[in-house]
Amino acid sequence: MSIHLSPSDCSTQKRKKVTSQTIRAMKRKGEVITMLTAYDYPTALAIDKAGIDIILVGDSLGMVVLGYPNTLPVTMEDMLHHCKAVARGAQYAFLVGDMPFMSYQVSVADAVRNAGRFLQEAGMDAVKLEGGRERLDSIRAIQSAGIPVMGHIGLTPQSVHQLGGFRPQGREATEAHRLLEESQLLQEAGCFSIVLESLPARLAKMISERLEIPTIGIGAGPGCDGQVLVTHDLLGLFDRFTPRFVRKYANLHKEMASAFATFKTEVESRAFPVQEHTIEMTDQEWLSFISTLSEVFPNEA
C-alpha cells in the first residue's frame, strides 16, 4: 500500500528545530529570516505552523497585552510567565526572550542570572537585550555562560525617555557612525544576530552588508537579512497607534469589536443560545427528577 503525502505533510516531516547556527547559516546562504512576536500558547502555535523562523517573546507585551504606555513596567516575572506559554506552543521556531528593563542594566552578574532564567525556567533558546557599547561586558558574560544573545540597536524602547520618545535613530551622520560602530562591537562581543529598529534604510543596509551575523529589521528597510513585526500590529489587534513601518495584514480589532457587539445584541434579544447550543435531559429523566424533588428538598414540597 502506498502512502501519498501532501506538500504540507512533506514540509512538516522535513522541518527541524531552528537554532542560532541555523540563523547564522541563513545569512551565509542569502536566505531571508522571518521573526514575529508571540505572548501566548495559541499565537505561538499558529506562528510555528506558518513556518516563521524566530519567535520573539517581546517586552512589547507591556503595551499590546498588559496595556502599559511603554515597556518599562514589564518585570522578569511577566516575561517568564509569557515565555513559558509560548514555549508550550512552539516546536520548531527559535525562541528568544526579551530581557526587560533593569534585568541586565544593574550588573553583569544580574544580567547572566536573569538571562539564565529565560532558558532554565521558561524554555527559551536565547535572549535579546537592548543597547550598544554599554552592554558589551554583559553580552560577553551571557554568551560565555552558553546563552545565545540577540542584540538590539537603533530605537531601543527601554530608553524611550533618554531618546525623547519613540523616534527614528541614525538620521544624522555622527549618529550613523556610532550605530555602525556599535553593530560591529556587538558582533565582536558574541551576538548571533542584531535587531535594527527605526534606522534609515541605507544605513541598515550598510550595517547588514558589513556584518557576518544577520540583522533583523523593524522599520529599517528591505536591506536587512530578515524582518520582524509585533504580531498585534500585523493583525490589527492594537488600536492605540500603528507605527509607520507596520503593514497590517488583518484588522482583527475591528472584527473582534463587531463580534462582541453581535454577541451582546443576540444575548439581550434571546437569539442566543438556541436549542443547538443547549444540553437536554430525556423526558423520562426529567419526570423522575421532578417526582423526587419533595424527597430531596422536603421544604419545597
Phi, psi and omega in degrees: 000128180267145179247126181256125180256139175286163177305322181292324177296318181296316182295325178294318181295323184278342187291137179241162177298130179283138179236175177297327178291325175300315183297316180293323179293328179298322178296315181300327181272355181077021180270135182282138183261137179245139179216137175225160176269152172212151183226359182211171184298307184296324178293317178299319180298315181293318179296319180296319179295332179284350177086017178297139186287316185231135170250123177258120170274091190275152174289358170301345176302333177302324182269312190273343179245316186265349173083015177285159179286341179206188184272354189297325182285351184293134183253170174300319181295322174302311184296315182295321178302312182285326178298319179299319179295317180295318181298330178286338184262337185253129182254327189249323184297153174281126188257125182239126177262132181277121179286123185282169181305132178074011176269349181219355183277336187286312182203160177296321180298316177300317182300314181294315181299313181289323176299319179298326179296327179299322180276313187289318185261328192249357175076019177280161177260342184197172175235159174236139174220154185267151172117165183246247186307321185289351182252003188298317181298318180293318179298315179299316182292320181294312182288334175293335177278004178090019183249116178297141183238129171260126178276174181201114178229172185099231173285109179251106189303332179291346178254026187303322181286324178291325181278348181081027179118180180278079187245144175302151183240161174080017180281336178262151186301316181296321178292322178296318177300317181297316182293322177298315180295317182293327177297321179290323178294321178295321177298313181296330180285345175118003177300141178270346176194168182221134171275130175249114185244130175053056175245154172304139185302320181295322179292314180299321179295317179297315178301315182298320182289332184272343182267150172275334179270155183284151173251143176243116186266146168219106187071031182233019175082177186277357185277000177282166181282345178201176181224147175225147170224156170286124187302323180295330174288314180302320183273355183069034180269339184255111188260001184293313174197161177234118178302151183302326186278359182273136167255121177279120178266355177199169176230067187287336177299316178295317179296320179296313181300320179294317180296318180295319180294320178295318177302313180301314181297316183290325177292315182295328179269002182061027173279347175220136358276158174246185189303322183293345181256007186242162178253139183236157170257156174291156179302322182297316179292324179295315179296323178295319178299313181297318184293337182258005181301316184295332179283320183280321180236077185299331181291346180262002182292000000 
